[in-house]
C-alpha cells in the first residue's frame, strides 16, 4: 500500500509489532507511524515470552503470544 499510495495518504502500521526491529522495519517499508500495543502494555505477555523462550518450552513466541491474546479476548467476551 505504501508504494501504491505514496504521499497520497499517511500510513500507520498497527499490529504484530513485537520488537523495536519490527517497528524500524515498518518505517523502512514506508509507514509514517507505528503503533505498539500489547508488546509493551501487557506485562503478562512480555513475561510469558521470556519464560517460554528461556525454558525452551516454546520455539515460536509469536504464535504463543497470538494464542494468549485470542484466549484473553474469548475470556473477555464471556464476561
LINHU-V881251 format. One record per helix or strand of 3 or more residues. SS is the DSSP state (H for helix, E for strand). FROM is the first residue (numbers start at 0). TO is the last residue. If there is no record, write none. Layout:
ss=SS from=FROM to=TO
ss=SS from=FROM to=TO
This chain:
ss=H from=1 to=7
ss=E from=11 to=13
ss=H from=19 to=27
ss=E from=32 to=34
ss=H from=37 to=40
ss=H from=42 to=54
ss=H from=60 to=76
